[in-house]
Amino acid sequence: ALARVVGESRVAPGSTTVAAEGRPPGKVLVGASVLGGHSHTVVGRPRGAASIPAAVGEFAAALSGAGLPAEVVESADLVIWRKFVLAGSMGPLSAALQMTVAGVMENPPARALLFRLVDEIAAVATATGVPLDAAECRTLCENTFGPLGHHRASMTVDVAEGRRTEIDAMCVEVARLGREHGIPAPVNEVVGEMIRALEAR
């Protein structure tokens, strides 16, 4: 979306596992795992650039210097999809259930739903040409969500505060891509519609 406005060469794709929550006015509550140095940020070469601009490296170095470990890679596509496995599963599900991250992980039915979302995302990603292994994605979720404790995902906060969410770019998009590639994604479709219903309130 940014690239359509400012041009591909000026947008560096990437992802981050920094967990934080806005606490207005002017404050941010940072997750315990971030404070412990366990976050990871990856920035890739802009898709419209022939090489990685120096500014991208400088940006990553500034993040690392601030205690947010970051690295620069040639292509961030796989990293983005791996992050999407995290955000696109826990965010919508915890928002629909109004649970914290730990609340989902410690609740057997919720945890089972989470992994069904993850499996569908991995299957859809693979169908689009980005090979994601479902078992590895489940392990990624375990390792990432475990240390977060009772952190509220951003979509959970948005729903609780009556704001629009990113659901159209998450579960709804997974379901759409699934239909396009002949991959069933029923749990993503249902959770996506649940968030839409909550937004409609």
C-alpha positions in Angstrom: 0.0 0.0 0.0 2.9 2.4 0.8 4.7 1.5 -2.4 1.7 2.5 -4.5 2.0 6.0 -3.0 5.8 6.6 -2.6 7.3 4.0 -5.0 8.7 0.5 -4.3 12.3 1.7 -4.1 11.4 3.9 -1.1 9.7 1.1 1.0 11.8 -1.4 2.9 9.7 -4.6 3.7 10.3 -6.3 7.0 8.8 -7.5 10.2 9.3 -7.3 14.0 8.3 -9.2 17.1 8.5 -6.2 19.3 5.5 -6.4 21.6 4.2 -3.1 22.9 0.9 -1.4 23.8 0.0 2.3 23.6 -0.9 3.8 26.9 -2.0 7.4 26.2 -1.1 10.1 26.6 2.4 9.6 25.2 3.4 6.3 26.9 4.1 2.8 25.6 4.0 -0.4 27.6 6.7 -2.7 26.3 6.4 -6.5 26.7 8.7 -8.3 29.1 10.3 -10.3 26.3 11.3 -7.1 24.6 12.9 -5.7 27.7 14.8 -9.0 28.0 16.2 -8.5 24.5 14.2 -11.3 22.9 12.5 -9.3 20.1 13.7 -9.6 16.6 13.4 -7.1 13.7 14.3 -7.9 10.1 14.4 -5.3 7.3 14.8 -6.3 3.6 15.9 -4.8 0.4 13.3 -2.5 -1.1 11.6 -4.5 -3.9 12.2 -1.7 -6.4 15.9 -1.2 -5.5 18.9 -2.9 -7.2 20.7 -3.2 -3.9 20.2 -2.5 -0.2 20.4 1.2 0.5 22.8 2.4 3.2 19.8 4.0 5.0 18.3 0.6 5.6 21.5 -0.6 7.4 21.6 2.6 9.4 18.0 2.1 10.4 18.6 -1.5 11.6 21.7 -0.3 13.5 19.7 2.4 15.3 17.1 -0.1 16.3 19.8 -2.5 17.6 21.5 0.3 19.5 18.1 1.1 21.2 17.9 -2.5 22.5 15.7 -3.8 19.7 17.9 -6.3 17.8 17.6 -5.9 14.1 19.2 -7.3 10.9 19.1 -6.6 7.2 18.4 -9.3 4.7 18.3 -9.5 0.9 14.7 -10.7 0.8 12.2 -10.4 3.6 9.3 -12.3 2.0 9.7 -15.5 4.1 10.3 -13.5 7.2 7.1 -11.5 6.6 5.0 -14.6 6.1 6.5 -16.1 9.3 5.6 -13.0 11.2 2.2 -13.1 9.6 1.7 -16.6 11.0 2.1 -15.0 14.4 0.2 -11.8 14.0 -2.5 -13.3 11.7 -3.3 -16.1 14.2 -2.9 -14.7 17.7 -4.2 -11.2 17.0 -7.6 -12.1 15.5 -8.2 -15.1 17.8 -7.3 -13.3 21.0 -9.4 -10.3 19.8 -12.4 -12.5 19.1 -12.1 -14.3 22.5 -11.0 -11.1 24.3 -8.1 -13.0 25.9 -4.4 -12.1 26.5 -1.7 -14.1 24.7 -1.2 -16.2 27.8 -4.9 -16.7 28.1 -5.0 -18.3 24.7 -1.9 -20.4 25.2 -3.2 -21.7 28.5 -6.7 -22.5 27.3 -6.8 -25.9 25.5 -9.7 -25.1 23.1 -8.4 -21.7 22.3 -4.9 -23.1 21.8 -6.3 -25.7 19.4 -8.1 -23.0 17.4 -4.8 -21.0 17.2 -3.0 -23.9 15.7 -5.7 -24.6 13.2 -5.4 -20.9 12.1 -1.6 -21.4 11.8 -1.9 -24.6 9.8 -4.3 -22.8 7.3 -1.9 -19.8 7.0 1.0 -22.2 6.3 -0.9 -24.0 3.6 -2.0 -20.8 1.9 1.5 -19.3 2.0 2.9 -22.5 0.4 0.3 -22.3 -2.3 1.3 -18.8 -3.1 5.0 -19.8 -3.5 6.4 -19.1 0.0 7.2 -22.5 1.6 6.1 -22.6 5.2 6.2 -25.7 7.2 3.2 -26.0 9.5 5.1 -27.9 12.3 7.8 -25.3 12.3 5.2 -22.5 12.4 3.6 -24.1 15.5 7.0 -24.3 17.2 7.6 -20.6 16.2 4.3 -19.7 17.9 5.2 -21.7 21.0 8.6 -20.0 21.3 7.3 -16.5 20.6 4.0 -16.5 22.5 5.3 -18.3 25.6 7.4 -15.5 27.0 4.8 -12.8 26.2 2.7 -13.5 29.3 -0.6 -11.6 29.6 0.2 -9.2 26.8 -2.8 -7.9 24.8 -2.3 -8.2 21.0 -2.9 -4.9 19.2 -6.1 -6.2 17.6 -7.5 -7.2 21.0 -6.9 -3.6 22.1 -8.5 -2.2 18.9 -11.7 -4.3 19.4 -11.9 -3.4 23.1 -11.6 0.3 22.3 -14.0 0.2 19.4 -11.5 0.9 16.7 -11.3 -0.6 13.2 -8.9 -3.5 12.9 -6.6 -5.0 10.3 -8.8 -8.0 9.9 -9.2 -7.5 6.1 -5.5 -7.9 5.7 -5.3 -10.9 8.0 -7.9 -13.7 8.3 -10.1 -12.3 5.6 -7.2 -12.1 3.2 -6.0 -15.7 4.1 -9.5 -17.0 3.3 -9.6 -15.0 0.0 -6.1 -16.3 -1.0 -7.2 -19.8 0.0 -10.2 -19.7 -2.3 -8.0 -18.3 -5.1 -5.6 -21.2 -4.8 -8.0 -23.9 -3.9 -6.9 -24.2 -0.2 -9.7 -24.4 2.4 -9.3 -21.9 5.3 -12.5 -22.2 7.2 -11.2 -21.2 10.6 -9.7 -18.1 9.2 -12.9 -17.3 7.4 -15.0 -17.7 10.6 -12.6 -15.8 12.9 -12.4 -13.0 10.3 -16.2 -12.7 10.2 -16.3 -12.7 14.0 -14.0 -9.7 14.1 -16.0 -8.0 11.3 -19.1 -8.5 13.5 -17.4 -7.0 16.5 -16.4 -4.0 14.4 -20.0 -3.6 13.3 -21.1 -3.0 16.9 
